[in-house]
Amino acid sequence: MQGHQSPDYKTPLKKLVINGGYPLSGSVRISGSKNAALPMMTASILSDHDIILNGIPDLADVRTMIALLNSMGMYTKKNHNDSFTFNASGINSKFASYELVKTMRASIMVLGPLLAKHGEAKVSLPGGCAIGARPVDLHIQGLEKLGATIEIKDGYILASSDRLIGSTYSFPKKSVTGTANILMAATLAEGETKILNAACEPEIAQLGELLNSMGAKIQGLGKDCITIEGVENLGGAEIEIIPDRIEAITMVIAGIITRGELRIENINSSHMQQPIELIRKCGAKLEVFEDYLYLKGSDLISPISFQTNPYPGIPTDIQAQLMVLNTVAEGDSKVKETIFENRFMHILELKRMGANIGIDGNTAIITGVQKLNSAQVMATDLRASAALILAGLIADGETIIDRIYHLDRGYESIEEKLSNIGAKVRRID
Ligand code: EPZ
């Protein structure tokens, strides 16, 4: 995508139709990680040289981020099927409009780089979203700690700074994109910055890897304490984006609950150790290697209770998908969501499909049932829509999922991937 095309937000609400009851079998290849690609795209703002990202997934959120960067004057070029070049030497605007930011809150990650490279930024507040208020107060606090002057006016963050000065910032709670913003800003700050209680997600570790290959001086990536020695400027770099661990686990669960047999290619199994250990407890056979895994579902699915946690714990982004597995397990289970305050909206839709789930605050209590029934359901957020697909794969009859634009934000060609391994799924307007 070259120049200043904006994504088409006017696409009609599309629906997915799934005929359930077919075991999945065959081989499926996982795409590059959305949550690794997005911060690395914003990191290109920090340099005047080419940043080449290989393995970028073809997603609505990626197209939105490209449109946002293009609107600032970023040069973006699609090299070959999943490789893009970004060059920020021509950036002439430090403005991220509400129009773009409201559709994708990850846009907030242009704030740190714009501030560090250009000394100013005007970025719309993302506003809440379905799964929670999702404020950005910690992003702002961290940047102020680095010496930025930040004012909130008319729904926008107005940030300025002559030169950011290294400091120590301790996150009161772990924030993935918050860590990304402070990490990127610190690379060009004067002196040393320490980020305490930093997010340890692999996507943030890879962001740091890219920054170091651009000439940054970062230590402690993947750990709670990250140290950054500021430099004068950053050069170009090229990197292969890590596989999407959330998509991978979603496919593992699809294979298990349909009692299928799958080979899942292009994974990094070291990024999903705890989810794999947890899923093994349901009785499925999982043979895990470094960059692929083989699974065979079992007739009897044992329930798996868990709570979500920051990495390396069980990711909140697979909570809804794991809950579907529990809805048809033999027995009771408990699921506790500790990251977001409202990430149980999929429960109402699953109950309409016959699931037996009760809610007590941020804990869901699930009693397994024999079968789910097909129904017309509605996606509410990205990962909940994936959970509804999983439910449709095992429900008797035809399930219709509405508002799947949520799904297109984070899953590349999901119906092709599922159809190629035996699912009966199609898209309708
Ligand atoms: C990232 O969102 C991911 N998005 C989310 O994935 C993921 O669910 C989330 O991390 C948690 O793992 C991207 O990486 C683009 P947080 P992020 O800041 O960074 C609170 C998906 O499905 N908080 O780690 O926005 C916040 O409300 C998406 O791909 C503050 O209070 O999440 C939440 O309760 C959905 N103030 C908790 O911290 C702040 O300034 C963790 O949020 C920032 C966050």
Residues whose N, C-alpha, C, O or C-beta is under 5 A from the ligand:
A	BS01	EPZ	N35 A106 R134 P135 V136 D137 L138 H139 K174 S175 V176 T177 G178 T316 D317 I339 F340 L382 R383
